[in-house]
Amino acid sequence: MSDRKQHLDTRAVHAGVYNDDTHGSITTPIYPSSTFSFPTPGEPPHFNYGRVDHPTREALQQNLASLEGGHRAWACVSGMAAIQAVLFLLKSGDHVVCGRDAYAGTLRLFLRVLRRFEIQFSLVEMENEEAVRAAVRPETKMIWIETPTNPMMRVVDIAVMTAFARERGLISVVDNTFLTPVFQRPFELGADIIIHSTTKYLNGHSDVMGGAVICRDETYADEIEYIIASVGLGQGPFDTWLVLRGVKTLGARMKAHQENAIKIAEFLSEREEIRSVNFPGLPDFPQKEVVERQQSGPGGMLSFELETEKVDPIRFVKAVRIFQLAVSLGGVESLIELPFSMSHSSMEEEEKYSAGLKPELVRLSPGIEATEDLIEDLDQALRAAAL
């Protein structure tokens, strides 16, 4: 059976490994070498310098390309490095259309850093096709799709956006960090490039920083490889090995995350202290039809607004015992945060309110603990923070 015909759970364990012909190691070795010997001048070996590539990184890259169904993948030092690598495809004067409620780190890079180099960005309601069409200019070169969005959990119709991008000759990029290839397959929906923060679900253990870029075909592959090698965005061997170790359990972990998220969303939906719950798995989710068409599951992330007349948000997040008050997401341990003052604090207040963020918005990243313990933790925290 060819690699691509195997189940994703099988490929997560086996793709990219078993390259140790010397000793037959079952796990991919860590190659810490910064440089590799040449057989003769002018004839570089396949691996010649650690910044360009190394055997441990190549194993992870083969694994990620297999999981997403892509042509080639690159492991980067962080999710932001992966985003930066893709944005280096642009030049001064180019324009990008992006969602108004994308990850705060993405927006910070776009609006605070890259605008210095005269690359322009329009932030729109990406779930609204007409708003995207209206934002496109003659100088537009890229559509940046994050779905579900962080932290509002809005869903963007990837197939519609990528079809429009092809129609206008634009590069379509999908941030697939929240759902991973377990629950969403952007290349099958027409995307050109996928990016990940492998810090999150792909690694899944909150112990490494990493990112990834995957290309659907060879169109942008050589240029991205040149950019990553030239700028020095590639991931080192130790961090690469940790991600490769973590990704082996991706399928099992994502199912556990999702199961907990579904039960927690149902619990919160019935509480009078909760104003609203943002979760694609609820029956009244506004974009349910799009979710059912492009996702094989709602995923493991959710957010909700507290009724501030009934519960104090700060007391609530400080009262939890199992959930940890921290930014980031996708680890085996459950995390809770207030995006307005934590993960998205770098945004201007007007930008936060425009994106729908409020001080009482809570984001949850349920881990893989027992569901009943997580629900009991939230229940006691709501009672402890009651007004």
C-alpha positions as a Markdown table, in Angstrom:
| # | Residue | x | y | z |
|---|---|---|---|---|
| 1 | Met | 0.0 | 0.0 | 0.0 |
| 2 | Ser | 1.4 | 3.4 | -1.0 |
| 3 | Asp | 1.9 | 6.0 | 1.8 |
| 4 | Arg | -0.9 | 8.3 | 0.6 |
| 5 | Lys | -3.4 | 5.4 | 0.6 |
| 6 | Gln | -2.8 | 4.6 | 4.3 |
| 7 | His | -5.0 | 6.0 | 7.0 |
| 8 | Leu | -3.8 | 9.3 | 8.5 |
| 9 | Asp | -3.2 | 7.7 | 11.9 |
| 10 | Thr | -0.9 | 5.2 | 10.3 |
| 11 | Arg | 1.0 | 7.9 | 8.4 |
| 12 | Ala | 1.4 | 10.0 | 11.5 |
| 13 | Val | 3.3 | 7.1 | 13.1 |
| 14 | His | 5.4 | 5.9 | 10.1 |
| 15 | Ala | 5.8 | 8.7 | 7.5 |
| 16 | Gly | 9.4 | 10.1 | 7.3 |
| 17 | Val | 11.0 | 7.6 | 9.8 |
| 18 | Tyr | 13.1 | 4.5 | 9.3 |
| 19 | Asn | 15.9 | 6.3 | 7.6 |
| 20 | Asp | 18.7 | 5.0 | 9.8 |
| 21 | Asp | 20.3 | 2.5 | 7.5 |
| 22 | Thr | 23.3 | 2.1 | 9.8 |
| 23 | His | 21.7 | 0.8 | 12.9 |
| 24 | Gly | 18.0 | 0.4 | 12.0 |
| 25 | Ser | 16.7 | 2.7 | 14.7 |
| 26 | Ile | 12.9 | 2.5 | 15.1 |
| 27 | Thr | 12.8 | 6.2 | 16.0 |
| 28 | Thr | 14.4 | 8.9 | 13.9 |
| 29 | Pro | 17.8 | 9.9 | 15.4 |
| 30 | Ile | 18.7 | 13.4 | 16.3 |
| 31 | Tyr | 21.4 | 14.7 | 14.1 |
| 32 | Pro | 22.9 | 17.8 | 15.9 |
| 33 | Ser | 25.6 | 18.4 | 13.3 |
| 34 | Ser | 25.8 | 22.0 | 12.1 |
| 35 | Thr | 27.8 | 20.9 | 9.0 |
| 36 | Phe | 28.4 | 17.8 | 6.9 |
| 37 | Ser | 31.5 | 16.5 | 5.1 |
| 38 | Phe | 31.8 | 16.9 | 1.3 |
| 39 | Pro | 33.1 | 13.9 | -0.7 |
| 40 | Thr | 35.0 | 16.4 | -2.9 |
| 41 | Pro | 35.0 | 20.2 | -3.5 |
| 42 | Gly | 32.2 | 21.3 | -5.7 |
| 43 | Glu | 30.1 | 18.2 | -5.0 |
| 44 | Pro | 27.9 | 19.0 | -1.9 |
| 45 | Pro | 26.2 | 16.1 | -0.2 |
| 46 | His | 22.4 | 16.0 | 0.1 |
| 47 | Phe | 22.9 | 17.6 | 3.6 |
| 48 | Asn | 25.7 | 20.1 | 3.7 |
| 49 | Tyr | 24.8 | 22.8 | 6.3 |
| 50 | Gly | 22.4 | 22.6 | 9.3 |
| 51 | Arg | 20.7 | 26.0 | 8.5 |
| 52 | Val | 19.6 | 24.7 | 5.1 |
| 53 | Asp | 18.4 | 21.2 | 6.2 |
| 54 | His | 19.4 | 18.2 | 8.3 |
| 55 | Pro | 18.2 | 14.6 | 8.4 |
| 56 | Thr | 15.9 | 15.0 | 11.5 |
| 57 | Arg | 14.2 | 18.0 | 9.9 |
| 58 | Glu | 13.7 | 16.1 | 6.6 |
| 59 | Ala | 12.0 | 13.3 | 8.4 |
| 60 | Leu | 9.5 | 15.6 | 10.0 |
| 61 | Gln | 9.0 | 17.4 | 6.7 |
| 62 | Gln | 8.2 | 14.2 | 4.9 |
| 63 | Asn | 5.8 | 13.3 | 7.7 |
| 64 | Leu | 3.9 | 16.7 | 7.5 |
| 65 | Ala | 3.7 | 16.7 | 3.7 |
| 66 | Ser | 2.2 | 13.2 | 3.9 |
| 67 | Leu | -0.4 | 14.2 | 6.5 |
| 68 | Glu | -1.6 | 17.2 | 4.6 |
| 69 | Gly | -1.3 | 15.6 | 1.2 |
| 70 | Gly | 1.2 | 18.1 | 0.0 |
| 71 | His | 4.1 | 18.2 | -2.5 |
| 72 | Arg | 6.7 | 19.4 | 0.0 |
| 73 | Ala | 6.9 | 20.7 | 3.6 |
| 74 | Trp | 9.3 | 22.8 | 5.7 |
| 75 | Ala | 9.7 | 22.8 | 9.4 |
| 76 | Cys | 10.3 | 26.2 | 10.8 |
| 77 | Val | 11.5 | 27.6 | 14.2 |
| 78 | Ser | 8.0 | 28.9 | 15.0 |
| 79 | Gly | 4.5 | 29.4 | 13.6 |
| 80 | Met | 5.4 | 33.0 | 13.1 |
| 81 | Ala | 8.5 | 32.0 | 11.1 |
| 82 | Ala | 6.3 | 29.9 | 8.9 |
| 83 | Ile | 4.0 | 32.8 | 8.3 |
| 84 | Gln | 7.0 | 35.0 | 7.6 |
| 85 | Ala | 8.4 | 32.5 | 5.1 |
| 86 | Val | 5.2 | 32.7 | 3.1 |
| 87 | Leu | 5.0 | 36.5 | 3.2 |
| 88 | Phe | 8.5 | 36.7 | 1.8 |
| 89 | Leu | 6.8 | 35.6 | -1.5 |
| 90 | Leu | 5.5 | 39.2 | -1.7 |
| 91 | Lys | 7.3 | 42.5 | -2.5 |
| 92 | Ser | 6.8 | 46.1 | -1.7 |
| 93 | Gly | 3.5 | 47.4 | -3.1 |
| 94 | Asp | 1.7 | 44.1 | -2.8 |
| 95 | His | -1.6 | 43.7 | -1.0 |
| 96 | Val | -3.1 | 40.9 | 1.1 |
| 97 | Val | -6.7 | 40.2 | 2.2 |
| 98 | Cys | -7.0 | 38.7 | 5.7 |
| 99 | Gly | -9.7 | 38.1 | 8.3 |
| 100 | Arg | -10.3 | 40.8 | 10.9 |
| 101 | Asp | -10.2 | 38.3 | 13.7 |
| 102 | Ala | -7.1 | 36.3 | 12.7 |
| 103 | Tyr | -4.5 | 35.3 | 15.3 |
| 104 | Ala | -3.1 | 38.4 | 17.1 |
| 105 | Gly | 0.5 | 37.4 | 16.3 |
| 106 | Thr | -0.4 | 37.2 | 12.6 |
| 107 | Leu | -2.1 | 40.6 | 12.7 |
| 108 | Arg | 0.8 | 42.1 | 14.6 |
| 109 | Leu | 3.3 | 40.9 | 11.9 |
| 110 | Phe | 1.0 | 42.1 | 9.1 |
| 111 | Leu | 0.1 | 45.5 | 10.5 |
| 112 | Arg | 3.0 | 46.5 | 12.7 |
| 113 | Val | 6.0 | 45.0 | 10.9 |
| 114 | Leu | 5.4 | 44.3 | 7.2 |
| 115 | Arg | 3.6 | 47.6 | 6.6 |
| 116 | Arg | 7.0 | 49.2 | 7.2 |
| 117 | Phe | 8.0 | 47.5 | 3.9 |
| 118 | Glu | 5.0 | 48.9 | 2.1 |
| 119 | Ile | 3.1 | 45.6 | 2.0 |
| 120 | Gln | -0.6 | 46.4 | 2.6 |
| 121 | Phe | -3.3 | 44.4 | 4.3 |
| 122 | Ser | -7.1 | 44.7 | 4.4 |
| 123 | Leu | -8.9 | 43.1 | 7.3 |
| 124 | Val | -12.4 | 41.9 | 6.4 |
| 125 | Glu | -15.2 | 39.5 | 7.3 |
| 126 | Met | -13.6 | 36.5 | 5.6 |
| 127 | Glu | -16.8 | 34.5 | 6.1 |
| 128 | Asn | -18.5 | 37.0 | 3.8 |
| 129 | Glu | -17.6 | 36.3 | 0.2 |
| 130 | Glu | -18.8 | 39.7 | -1.0 |
| 131 | Ala | -16.6 | 41.5 | 1.6 |
| 132 | Val | -13.6 | 39.6 | 0.3 |
| 133 | Arg | -14.4 | 40.4 | -3.3 |
| 134 | Ala | -14.8 | 44.1 | -2.5 |
| 135 | Ala | -11.4 | 44.2 | -0.7 |
| 136 | Val | -9.4 | 42.9 | -3.7 |
| 137 | Arg | -7.4 | 45.5 | -5.6 |
| 138 | Pro | -5.2 | 45.4 | -8.7 |
| 139 | Glu | -2.2 | 45.0 | -6.4 |
| 140 | Thr | -3.7 | 42.1 | -4.4 |
| 141 | Lys | -1.5 | 39.0 | -4.5 |
| 142 | Met | -2.7 | 36.8 | -1.6 |
| 143 | Ile | -5.7 | 35.7 | 0.4 |
| 144 | Trp | -4.9 | 34.7 | 3.9 |
| 145 | Ile | -7.5 | 32.2 | 5.4 |
| 146 | Glu | -7.7 | 31.2 | 9.0 |
| 147 | Thr | -10.5 | 28.9 | 9.9 |
| 148 | Pro | -11.9 | 28.5 | 12.4 |
| 149 | Thr | -10.7 | 31.9 | 13.6 |
| 150 | Asn | -8.9 | 32.5 | 16.8 |
| 151 | Pro | -10.6 | 33.1 | 19.2 |
| 152 | Met | -14.1 | 33.8 | 17.8 |
| 153 | Met | -14.3 | 30.4 | 16.0 |
| 154 | Arg | -15.8 | 31.9 | 12.9 |
| 155 | Val | -15.6 | 29.5 | 9.9 |
| 156 | Val | -14.5 | 30.6 | 6.4 |
| 157 | Asp | -15.6 | 28.6 | 3.3 |
| 158 | Ile | -12.2 | 27.5 | 2.0 |
| 159 | Ala | -13.5 | 26.1 | -1.3 |
| 160 | Val | -15.3 | 29.4 | -2.1 |
| 161 | Met | -12.2 | 31.5 | -1.2 |
| 162 | Thr | -9.7 | 29.4 | -3.1 |
| 163 | Ala | -11.9 | 29.3 | -6.2 |
| 164 | Phe | -12.1 | 33.1 | -6.0 |
| 165 | Ala | -8.3 | 33.2 | -5.6 |
| 166 | Arg | -7.7 | 31.1 | -8.7 |
| 167 | Glu | -10.2 | 33.3 | -10.6 |
| 168 | Arg | -8.1 | 36.4 | -9.8 |
| 169 | Gly | -4.7 | 34.7 | -9.9 |
| 170 | Leu | -4.1 | 35.1 | -6.2 |
| 171 | Ile | -2.1 | 32.8 | -3.8 |
| 172 | Ser | -4.4 | 31.2 | -1.3 |
| 173 | Val | -3.0 | 30.4 | 2.2 |
| 174 | Val | -4.8 | 28.4 | 4.9 |
| 175 | Asp | -3.7 | 28.4 | 8.5 |
| 176 | Asn | -4.8 | 24.9 | 9.6 |
| 177 | Thr | -3.5 | 25.0 | 13.1 |
| 178 | Phe | -6.8 | 24.7 | 14.9 |
| 179 | Leu | -8.2 | 21.6 | 13.1 |
| 180 | Thr | -5.0 | 19.9 | 11.7 |
| 181 | Pro | -5.3 | 17.5 | 8.8 |
| 182 | Val | -7.3 | 15.2 | 11.1 |
| 183 | Phe | -10.4 | 17.4 | 10.8 |
| 184 | Gln | -9.7 | 19.6 | 7.8 |
| 185 | Arg | -8.0 | 19.1 | 4.4 |
| 186 | Pro | -7.3 | 22.5 | 2.8 |
| 187 | Phe | -5.5 | 21.1 | -0.3 |
| 188 | Glu | -8.6 | 19.1 | -1.2 |
| 189 | Leu | -10.5 | 22.3 | -1.0 |
| 190 | Gly | -8.1 | 24.1 | -3.4 |
| 191 | Ala | -5.6 | 25.8 | -1.2 |
| 192 | Asp | -2.1 | 26.6 | -2.5 |
| 193 | Ile | -0.2 | 26.7 | 0.8 |
| 194 | Ile | -0.9 | 25.5 | 4.3 |
| 195 | Ile | 0.8 | 26.8 | 7.4 |
| 196 | His | 0.8 | 25.5 | 11.0 |
| 197 | Ser | 2.1 | 26.5 | 14.4 |
| 198 | Thr | 3.4 | 23.0 | 15.3 |
| 199 | Thr | 3.8 | 24.4 | 18.8 |
| 200 | Lys | 0.1 | 23.6 | 19.1 |
| 201 | Tyr | -1.7 | 20.4 | 18.2 |
| 202 | Leu | 0.8 | 18.8 | 15.9 |
| 203 | Asn | 3.4 | 18.6 | 18.7 |
| 204 | Gly | 0.7 | 18.5 | 21.4 |
| 205 | His | 2.8 | 18.6 | 24.6 |
| 206 | Ser | 3.5 | 22.3 | 25.2 |
| 207 | Asp | 7.3 | 21.7 | 25.2 |
| 208 | Val | 8.5 | 23.1 | 21.9 |
| 209 | Met | 8.2 | 26.0 | 19.5 |
| 210 | Gly | 7.7 | 25.2 | 15.9 |
| 211 | Gly | 6.0 | 26.0 | 12.6 |
| 212 | Ala | 5.4 | 24.4 | 9.2 |
| 213 | Val | 4.8 | 25.4 | 5.6 |
| 214 | Ile | 3.4 | 22.9 | 3.2 |
| 215 | Cys | 2.9 | 23.4 | -0.6 |
| 216 | Arg | 0.2 | 21.7 | -2.6 |
| 217 | Asp | 2.4 | 21.4 | -5.7 |
| 218 | Glu | 5.7 | 22.7 | -7.0 |
| 219 | Thr | 4.5 | 26.1 | -8.0 |
| 220 | Tyr | 5.9 | 28.0 | -5.0 |
| 221 | Ala | 8.1 | 25.2 | -3.5 |
| 222 | Asp | 11.5 | 26.2 | -4.9 |
| 223 | Glu | 11.0 | 29.8 | -3.9 |
| 224 | Ile | 9.9 | 28.9 | -0.3 |
| 225 | Glu | 12.8 | 26.5 | 0.1 |
| 226 | Tyr | 15.2 | 29.2 | -1.0 |
| 227 | Ile | 13.6 | 31.8 | 1.4 |
| 228 | Ile | 13.7 | 29.5 | 4.4 |
| 229 | Ala | 17.4 | 28.5 | 3.8 |
| 230 | Ser | 18.5 | 32.1 | 3.1 |
| 231 | Val | 16.7 | 33.7 | 6.0 |
| 232 | Gly | 17.5 | 30.9 | 8.5 |
| 233 | Leu | 13.9 | 30.0 | 9.4 |
| 234 | Gly | 14.4 | 26.3 | 9.5 |
| 235 | Gln | 13.9 | 24.4 | 12.8 |
| 236 | Gly | 16.8 | 22.9 | 14.7 |
| 237 | Pro | 17.3 | 19.1 | 15.2 |
| 238 | Phe | 16.2 | 18.8 | 18.9 |
| 239 | Asp | 12.9 | 20.8 | 18.4 |
| 240 | Thr | 12.3 | 19.0 | 15.2 |
| 241 | Trp | 12.6 | 15.6 | 16.9 |
| 242 | Leu | 10.1 | 16.7 | 19.6 |
| 243 | Val | 7.5 | 17.6 | 17.0 |
| 244 | Leu | 8.1 | 14.3 | 15.1 |
| 245 | Arg | 7.6 | 12.5 | 18.4 |
| 246 | Gly | 4.5 | 14.4 | 19.2 |
| 247 | Val | 2.8 | 14.0 | 15.8 |
| 248 | Lys | 2.7 | 10.2 | 16.1 |
| 249 | Thr | -0.2 | 10.5 | 18.5 |
| 250 | Leu | -2.0 | 13.3 | 16.6 |
| 251 | Gly | -5.1 | 11.3 | 15.6 |
| 252 | Ala | -5.7 | 9.8 | 19.1 |
| 253 | Arg | -5.2 | 13.2 | 20.8 |
| 254 | Met | -7.4 | 15.2 | 18.4 |
| 255 | Lys | -10.3 | 12.8 | 19.0 |
| 256 | Ala | -9.9 | 13.2 | 22.8 |
| 257 | His | -9.6 | 17.0 | 22.5 |
| 258 | Gln | -12.7 | 17.1 | 20.4 |
| 259 | Glu | -14.7 | 14.8 | 22.6 |
| 260 | Asn | -14.0 | 17.0 | 25.6 |
| 261 | Ala | -14.8 | 20.2 | 23.7 |
| 262 | Ile | -18.2 | 18.9 | 22.6 |
| 263 | Lys | -19.2 | 17.9 | 26.1 |
| 264 | Ile | -17.9 | 21.2 | 27.6 |
| 265 | Ala | -19.7 | 23.3 | 24.9 |
| 266 | Glu | -22.9 | 21.5 | 25.7 |
| 267 | Phe | -22.4 | 22.0 | 29.4 |
| 268 | Leu | -21.7 | 25.7 | 29.0 |
| 269 | Ser | -24.7 | 26.2 | 26.7 |
| 270 | Glu | -27.0 | 25.3 | 29.5 |
| 271 | Arg | -25.6 | 27.6 | 32.1 |
| 272 | Glu | -27.3 | 30.9 | 32.9 |
| 273 | Glu | -23.9 | 32.5 | 33.6 |
| 274 | Ile | -22.9 | 32.1 | 29.9 |
| 275 | Arg | -24.1 | 34.6 | 27.4 |
| 276 | Ser | -23.0 | 32.7 | 24.3 |
| 277 | Val | -20.8 | 29.8 | 23.2 |
| 278 | Asn | -18.7 | 29.8 | 20.1 |
| 279 | Phe | -18.1 | 26.2 | 18.9 |
| 280 | Pro | -18.6 | 24.7 | 15.4 |
| 281 | Gly | -20.1 | 21.5 | 16.9 |
| 282 | Leu | -23.2 | 23.1 | 18.4 |
| 283 | Pro | -26.4 | 22.5 | 16.5 |
| 284 | Asp | -27.2 | 26.3 | 16.4 |
| 285 | Phe | -23.7 | 27.3 | 15.1 |
| 286 | Pro | -24.3 | 30.0 | 12.4 |
| 287 | Gln | -22.2 | 28.4 | 9.7 |
| 288 | Lys | -23.2 | 24.8 | 10.4 |
| 289 | Glu | -23.6 | 24.0 | 6.7 |
| 290 | Val | -20.0 | 25.1 | 5.9 |
| 291 | Val | -18.7 | 23.1 | 8.9 |
| 292 | Glu | -20.4 | 20.0 | 7.7 |
| 293 | Arg | -19.1 | 20.4 | 4.2 |
| 294 | Gln | -15.4 | 21.1 | 4.8 |
| 295 | Gln | -14.7 | 19.7 | 8.3 |
| 296 | Ser | -14.8 | 16.1 | 9.4 |
| 297 | Gly | -15.3 | 17.3 | 13.0 |
| 298 | Pro | -15.7 | 20.6 | 15.0 |
| 299 | Gly | -12.2 | 20.3 | 16.6 |
| 300 | Gly | -11.1 | 20.9 | 20.1 |
| 301 | Met | -11.2 | 24.7 | 20.6 |
| 302 | Leu | -14.0 | 26.9 | 21.8 |
| 303 | Ser | -14.7 | 30.3 | 23.3 |
| 304 | Phe | -17.6 | 31.8 | 25.3 |
| 305 | Glu | -18.8 | 35.1 | 26.8 |
| 306 | Leu | -19.6 | 35.4 | 30.4 |
| 307 | Glu | -22.6 | 37.3 | 31.7 |
| 308 | Thr | -20.7 | 40.0 | 33.6 |
| 309 | Glu | -23.7 | 40.7 | 35.9 |
| 310 | Lys | -23.6 | 37.2 | 37.2 |
| 311 | Val | -19.9 | 36.2 | 37.2 |
| 312 | Asp | -16.6 | 38.0 | 37.4 |
| 313 | Pro | -14.3 | 37.0 | 34.4 |
| 314 | Ile | -11.0 | 37.5 | 36.2 |
| 315 | Arg | -12.1 | 35.6 | 39.4 |
| 316 | Phe | -13.5 | 32.9 | 37.1 |
| 317 | Val | -10.3 | 32.1 | 35.2 |
| 318 | Lys | -8.3 | 32.3 | 38.5 |
| 319 | Ala | -10.6 | 29.9 | 40.3 |
| 320 | Val | -10.0 | 26.9 | 38.0 |
| 321 | Arg | -7.9 | 24.0 | 39.4 |
| 322 | Ile | -7.3 | 21.7 | 36.5 |
| 323 | Phe | -7.3 | 24.2 | 33.6 |
| 324 | Gln | -4.2 | 26.2 | 33.6 |
| 325 | Leu | -4.4 | 30.0 | 33.1 |
| 326 | Ala | -2.0 | 30.4 | 30.1 |
| 327 | Val | -1.9 | 31.4 | 26.4 |
| 328 | Ser | -1.2 | 28.9 | 23.6 |
| 329 | Leu | -3.3 | 25.8 | 22.9 |
| 330 | Gly | -3.3 | 22.3 | 21.7 |
| 331 | Gly | -1.4 | 20.6 | 24.5 |
| 332 | Val | -2.5 | 17.5 | 26.4 |
| 333 | Glu | -3.2 | 19.7 | 29.4 |
| 334 | Ser | -6.3 | 22.0 | 29.4 |
| 335 | Leu | -5.7 | 25.8 | 29.1 |
| 336 | Ile | -8.0 | 28.8 | 29.8 |
| 337 | Glu | -7.4 | 32.4 | 29.1 |
| 338 | Leu | -9.0 | 35.8 | 28.5 |
| 339 | Pro | -7.9 | 36.8 | 24.9 |
| 340 | Phe | -8.7 | 40.5 | 25.4 |
| 341 | Ser | -6.0 | 40.9 | 28.0 |
| 342 | Met | -3.8 | 37.9 | 27.2 |
| 343 | Ser | -3.2 | 36.2 | 23.8 |
| 344 | His | -4.6 | 39.2 | 21.9 |
| 345 | Ser | -3.4 | 42.0 | 24.2 |
| 346 | Ser | -1.1 | 43.4 | 21.5 |
| 347 | Met | -4.0 | 44.5 | 19.4 |
| 348 | Glu | -5.4 | 48.0 | 19.7 |
| 349 | Glu | -8.6 | 48.1 | 21.7 |
| 350 | Glu | -10.6 | 49.3 | 18.7 |
| 351 | Glu | -9.2 | 46.4 | 16.7 |
| 352 | Lys | -10.2 | 43.9 | 19.4 |
| 353 | Tyr | -13.8 | 45.2 | 19.6 |
| 354 | Ser | -14.0 | 45.3 | 15.8 |
| 355 | Ala | -13.1 | 41.6 | 15.7 |
| 356 | Gly | -15.7 | 40.8 | 18.4 |
| 357 | Leu | -13.3 | 40.4 | 21.3 |
| 358 | Lys | -14.6 | 41.6 | 24.7 |
| 359 | Pro | -13.0 | 41.5 | 28.2 |
| 360 | Glu | -15.5 | 38.8 | 29.2 |
| 361 | Leu | -14.6 | 36.5 | 26.3 |
| 362 | Val | -13.0 | 33.2 | 27.6 |
| 363 | Arg | -11.0 | 30.8 | 25.3 |
| 364 | Leu | -10.7 | 27.2 | 26.2 |
| 365 | Ser | -8.2 | 24.6 | 24.9 |
| 366 | Pro | -9.5 | 21.4 | 26.5 |
| 367 | Gly | -6.8 | 18.8 | 27.0 |
| 368 | Ile | -7.2 | 15.0 | 27.2 |
| 369 | Glu | -8.1 | 14.7 | 30.8 |
| 370 | Ala | -11.3 | 13.0 | 32.0 |
| 371 | Thr | -14.3 | 15.0 | 30.7 |
| 372 | Glu | -16.1 | 14.9 | 34.0 |
| 373 | Asp | -13.2 | 16.4 | 35.9 |
| 374 | Leu | -12.9 | 19.3 | 33.4 |
| 375 | Ile | -16.7 | 20.0 | 33.6 |
| 376 | Glu | -16.6 | 19.9 | 37.4 |
| 377 | Asp | -13.6 | 22.3 | 37.4 |
| 378 | Leu | -15.5 | 24.8 | 35.3 |
| 379 | Asp | -18.6 | 24.4 | 37.4 |
| 380 | Gln | -16.8 | 25.1 | 40.7 |
| 381 | Ala | -15.0 | 28.1 | 39.1 |
| 382 | Leu | -18.3 | 29.6 | 38.0 |
| 383 | Arg | -19.7 | 29.2 | 41.5 |
| 384 | Ala | -16.6 | 30.7 | 43.0 |
| 385 | Ala | -16.7 | 33.7 | 40.7 |
| 386 | Ala | -20.5 | 34.3 | 41.1 |
| 387 | Leu | -21.5 | 37.9 | 41.9 |
